[in-house]
Amino acid sequence: MNVSKMFDALRMKNKKGFTLIEVVVVMAIIAVLAALVVGAIRVARNTATETVNRSNVKTVQTCLEAYYARYGAYCGKPQTIFAIMQIPVRANGEMDFF
């Protein structure tokens, strides 16, 4: 038997661990999966925020309708309702959650 073939066979038999290429490929796969998860979480968070905002607007609408039903007119400043409901309003009257 050839001596170099014996050494090659011994080297292959005692091979333990991973090559650099294998480690890099696994890290790349993990990075791609992490990016997909982060994107999905961002979409879910935005959807939840929109749902809360729609709920807040519906609550303001219900309050205004109840006020009108009781007093026969709408209140003078919507900022008053927003302040009572603790909805942030800018100085120019715009709501912060839009």
PLY file of the C-alpha trace (Angstrom):
ply
format ascii 1.0
element vertex 98
property float x
property float y
property float z
element edge 97
property int vertex1
property int vertex2
end_header
0.00 0.00 0.00
1.16 3.48 -0.79
2.30 5.51 2.29
0.62 8.75 1.18
-2.71 6.93 0.75
-2.39 5.57 4.30
-1.80 9.05 5.70
-4.75 10.40 3.71
-6.96 7.64 5.09
-5.81 8.37 8.65
-6.38 12.10 8.18
-9.95 11.51 6.97
-10.64 9.08 9.80
-9.51 11.53 12.53
-11.24 14.56 11.03
-13.30 16.33 13.69
-15.05 19.72 13.67
-16.34 21.91 10.88
-14.64 23.71 8.07
-14.74 27.48 7.80
-17.07 27.29 4.79
-19.56 25.15 6.71
-19.61 27.61 9.60
-20.07 30.60 7.28
-22.93 28.91 5.43
-24.73 28.12 8.69
-24.24 31.70 9.89
-25.66 33.03 6.62
-28.73 30.81 6.92
-29.28 31.97 10.51
-28.93 35.61 9.44
-31.54 35.19 6.69
-33.97 33.52 9.09
-33.43 36.26 11.69
-34.11 38.95 9.07
-37.38 37.25 8.14
-38.47 37.07 11.77
-37.60 40.71 12.44
-39.62 41.76 9.38
-42.63 39.76 10.51
-42.44 41.25 14.00
-42.30 44.77 12.55
-45.40 44.13 10.43
-47.27 42.69 13.42
-46.33 45.68 15.59
-47.50 48.15 12.95
-50.78 46.28 12.55
-51.33 46.34 16.32
-50.62 50.08 16.44
-53.11 50.73 13.64
-55.73 48.69 15.48
-55.23 50.69 18.67
-55.43 53.94 16.70
-58.68 52.90 15.04
-60.09 51.96 18.43
-59.12 55.37 19.85
-60.82 57.16 16.96
-63.95 55.05 17.42
-63.98 55.90 21.13
-63.68 59.62 20.36
-66.53 59.29 17.87
-68.70 57.53 20.46
-67.93 60.23 23.05
-68.83 63.01 20.62
-72.08 61.29 19.66
-72.99 60.81 23.34
-72.25 64.49 24.03
-74.39 65.55 21.06
-77.24 63.27 22.14
-77.19 64.75 25.63
-76.64 68.45 24.88
-77.92 68.79 21.29
-74.65 70.30 20.04
-71.03 69.28 19.68
-68.49 70.62 22.12
-66.51 73.64 21.00
-63.00 72.19 20.95
-62.18 68.58 20.07
-58.93 69.01 22.01
-61.06 68.93 25.19
-62.27 65.42 24.37
-58.75 64.34 23.43
-57.39 65.70 26.72
-60.04 63.83 28.70
-59.20 60.60 26.85
-55.45 61.29 27.15
-54.90 61.19 23.39
-51.83 63.26 22.47
-52.62 66.35 20.39
-50.05 68.74 18.94
-50.30 72.50 19.38
-51.68 72.85 15.83
-54.56 70.46 16.65
-53.20 67.37 14.88
-53.28 64.04 16.68
-49.91 62.34 17.19
-51.02 58.82 16.40
-51.64 59.49 12.70
0 1
1 2
2 3
3 4
4 5
5 6
6 7
7 8
8 9
9 10
10 11
11 12
12 13
13 14
14 15
15 16
16 17
17 18
18 19
19 20
20 21
21 22
22 23
23 24
24 25
25 26
26 27
27 28
28 29
29 30
30 31
31 32
32 33
33 34
34 35
35 36
36 37
37 38
38 39
39 40
40 41
41 42
42 43
43 44
44 45
45 46
46 47
47 48
48 49
49 50
50 51
51 52
52 53
53 54
54 55
55 56
56 57
57 58
58 59
59 60
60 61
61 62
62 63
63 64
64 65
65 66
66 67
67 68
68 69
69 70
70 71
71 72
72 73
73 74
74 75
75 76
76 77
77 78
78 79
79 80
80 81
81 82
82 83
83 84
84 85
85 86
86 87
87 88
88 89
89 90
90 91
91 92
92 93
93 94
94 95
95 96
96 97
